[in-house]
Amino acid sequence: MTQGPLTTEAGAPVADNQNSETAGVGGPVLVQDQLLLEKLAHFNRERIPERVVHARGAGAYGTFTVTADVTPYTRAKFLSEVGKETETFLRFSTVAGNLGAPDAVRDPRGFALKFYTEEGNYDLVGNNTPVFFIKDAIKFPDFIHTQKRDPYTGSTEMDNVWDFWSLSPESTHQVTWLFGDRGIPASYRHMDGFGSHTYQWSNEAGEAFWVKYHFKTDQGIKTLTQAEADTLAGADPDSHQRDLRQAIERGEFPSWTVGVQIMPVAEAAKYRFNPFDLTKVWPHADYPVIEFGKLELNRNPENVFAEVEQSIFSPSHFVPGIGPSPDKMLQGRLFAYGDAHRYRVGINADHLPVNRPHATEARTNSRDGFLYDGRHKGAKNYEPNSFGGPFQTDRALWQPVAVSGVTGETEAPSHAEDNDFVQAGNLYRLMTEEEKGRLIDNLAGALSDVSREDIVERAVNNFRQADGDFGKRLEAAVQALRG
């Protein structure tokens, strides 16, 4: 960047940036010192509201490359041929911590990926776990309230955390995952990513498929024990952010092999559990992961605030050939994410450089609002119009989904294994004896901080229903710690 005189925000040169204007030497400061007022006013407004969830994060730019033909399943142009490359931006994050929280904590990690495709931006907003704590977005504010600071104590309270989990049996699978060995990744580079939700792919012929995304780290899985994480969180709160930045600076570009599970739409209704339930995985024996791409991160942001904090991601940002599913959590997020960014960053957040489409121009009739830059000039702001304005394509981005039945707010099980405990038990039984031991120790350590016995007993009973041995060992471990 060319260096020149320091200027005000309006571009006027600054004569003195070391001393405020005063009424005589040592006198009171003058209101006419507009540089002083401008600097202080700007400083007071430098922080936008942090994200309610996923506030603590790091990001990097990269490239997604198609490695296998998936055109029989989707007409998305960025997936149209082997070898095709698409620019990306990936933001990693923790879920519960605030902006200043440490990286090395036991918490799911956000895995939010933006594809700058030729048909507009496609956002895939997932986690480093294939499941989540709840299956319906109406419970999300309550869940997050338990993870944040208590309104009375101002601290995170284990009573709140475990009270909600124990009263929400569907959380048992995710809690088992979270307190296992993969609950604290050693770095953002050494963990897998998942789209988590079920999405729809549709091909040129109009055939639709349900899919789940998988990102397998090429660096290998590395994790931290609770003791290692406690030490690292205190010694270097920025450990994961620093590791990612420095790896890219060294030219050690992290990468992930990208795959997808594919379920024909007709099979969903008869599958043994609800395939749109975010608390469950699709067993690979039923739907194997098909590799189709490679994701590499190879460029750091120049400015963390402008590019990481002001980056926005929304599951509603689809491109032709990709769409949503009836997943209740996803349906809620289709609204919530965009609404959060309109509040947090502003109504024109989509036009910041990190969020702006690269290969196509956004052509909308939206105008004005905070920080509107007049990009539309004198163009008409309505449709249809006869002045050469943008027009509709008459082709939907995704295929319609058949629905039936009556409206209602309760969900009756319609699949043989619509059960909150089966998959948590399966996960426990897949673990080695050493892995089970660490899982029990981690859970018992957390439960020992809960003050009420009824909450502890209810939580232990959920794990007992997942697997008898699981519950029995956890009960004994908790009793040993609580005396």
Rosetta blueprint (number, residue, H / E / L):
1 M L
2 T L
3 Q L
4 G L
5 P L
6 L L
7 T E
8 T L
9 E L
10 A L
11 G L
12 A L
13 P E
14 V L
15 A L
16 D L
17 N L
18 Q L
19 N L
20 S L
21 E L
22 T E
23 A L
24 G L
25 V L
26 G L
27 G L
28 P L
29 V E
30 L L
31 V L
32 Q L
33 D L
34 Q H
35 L H
36 L H
37 L H
38 E H
39 K H
40 L H
41 A H
42 H H
43 F H
44 N H
45 R L
46 E L
47 R L
48 I L
49 P L
50 E L
51 R L
52 V L
53 V L
54 H L
55 A L
56 R L
57 G E
58 A E
59 G E
60 A E
61 Y E
62 G E
63 T E
64 F E
65 T E
66 V E
67 T L
68 A L
69 D L
70 V L
71 T L
72 P L
73 Y L
74 T L
75 R L
76 A L
77 K H
78 F H
79 L H
80 S L
81 E L
82 V L
83 G L
84 K L
85 E E
86 T E
87 E E
88 T E
89 F E
90 L E
91 R E
92 F E
93 S E
94 T E
95 V L
96 A L
97 G L
98 N L
99 L L
100 G L
101 A L
102 P L
103 D L
104 A L
105 V L
106 R L
107 D L
108 P L
109 R E
110 G E
111 F E
112 A E
113 L E
114 K E
115 F E
116 Y E
117 T E
118 E L
119 E L
120 G E
121 N E
122 Y E
123 D E
124 L E
125 V E
126 G E
127 N E
128 N L
129 T L
130 P L
131 V L
132 F L
133 F L
134 I L
135 K L
136 D L
137 A H
138 I H
139 K H
140 F H
141 P H
142 D H
143 F H
144 I H
145 H H
146 T H
147 Q H
148 K L
149 R L
150 D L
151 P L
152 Y L
153 T L
154 G L
155 S L
156 T L
157 E L
158 M H
159 D H
160 N H
161 V H
162 W H
163 D H
164 F H
165 W H
166 S H
167 L H
168 S L
169 P H
170 E H
171 S H
172 T H
173 H H
174 Q H
175 V H
176 T H
177 W H
178 L H
179 F L
180 G L
181 D H
182 R H
183 G H
184 I L
185 P E
186 A L
187 S L
188 Y L
189 R L
190 H L
191 M L
192 D L
193 G E
194 F E
195 G L
196 S L
197 H L
198 T L
199 Y E
200 Q E
201 W E
202 S E
203 N L
204 E L
205 A L
206 G L
207 E L
208 A E
209 F E
210 W E
211 V E
212 K E
213 Y E
214 H E
215 F E
216 K E
217 T E
218 D L
219 Q L
220 G L
221 I L
222 K L
223 T E
224 L L
225 T L
226 Q H
227 A H
228 E H
229 A H
230 D H
231 T H
232 L H
233 A H
234 G H
235 A H
236 D L
237 P L
238 D L
239 S H
240 H H
241 Q H
242 R H
243 D H
244 L H
245 R H
246 Q H
247 A H
248 I H
249 E H
250 R L
251 G L
252 E L
253 F L
254 P L
255 S E
256 W E
257 T E
258 V E
259 G E
260 V E
261 Q E
262 I E
263 M E
264 P E
265 V H
266 A H
267 E H
268 A L
269 A L
270 K L
271 Y L
272 R L
273 F L
274 N L
275 P L
276 F L
277 D L
278 L L
279 T L
280 K L
281 V L
282 W L
283 P L
284 H L
285 A L
286 D L
287 Y L
288 P L
289 V L
290 I E
291 E E
292 F E
293 G E
294 K E
295 L E
296 E E
297 L E
298 N E
299 R E
300 N L
301 P L
302 E L
303 N L
304 V H
305 F H
306 A H
307 E H
308 V H
309 E H
310 Q L
311 S L
312 I L
313 F L
314 S L
315 P L
316 S L
317 H L
318 F L
319 V L
320 P L
321 G L
322 I E
323 G E
324 P L
325 S L
326 P L
327 D L
328 K H
329 M H
330 L H
331 Q H
332 G H
333 R H
334 L H
335 F H
336 A H
337 Y H
338 G H
339 D H
340 A H
341 H H
342 R H
343 Y H
344 R H
345 V L
346 G L
347 I L
348 N L
349 A H
350 D H
351 H H
352 L L
353 P L
354 V L
355 N L
356 R L
357 P L
358 H L
359 A L
360 T L
361 E L
362 A L
363 R L
364 T L
365 N L
366 S L
367 R L
368 D L
369 G L
370 F L
371 L L
372 Y L
373 D L
374 G L
375 R L
376 H L
377 K L
378 G L
379 A L
380 K L
381 N L
382 Y L
383 E L
384 P L
385 N L
386 S L
387 F L
388 G L
389 G L
390 P L
391 F L
392 Q L
393 T L
394 D L
395 R L
396 A L
397 L L
398 W L
399 Q L
400 P L
401 V L
402 A L
403 V L
404 S L
405 G L
406 V L
407 T L
408 G L
409 E L
410 T L
411 E L
412 A L
413 P L
414 S L
415 H L
416 A L
417 E L
418 D L
419 N L
420 D L
421 F L
422 V H
423 Q H
424 A H
425 G H
426 N H
427 L H
428 Y H
429 R H
430 L H
431 M L
432 T L
433 E H
434 E H
435 E H
436 K H
437 G H
438 R H
439 L H
440 I H
441 D H
442 N H
443 L H
444 A H
445 G H
446 A H
447 L H
448 S L
449 D L
450 V L
451 S L
452 R L
453 E H
454 D H
455 I H
456 V H
457 E H
458 R H
459 A H
460 V H
461 N H
462 N H
463 F H
464 R H
465 Q H
466 A H
467 D L
468 G H
469 D H
470 F H
471 G H
472 K H
473 R H
474 L H
475 E H
476 A H
477 A H
478 V H
479 Q H
480 A H
481 L H
482 R H
483 G L
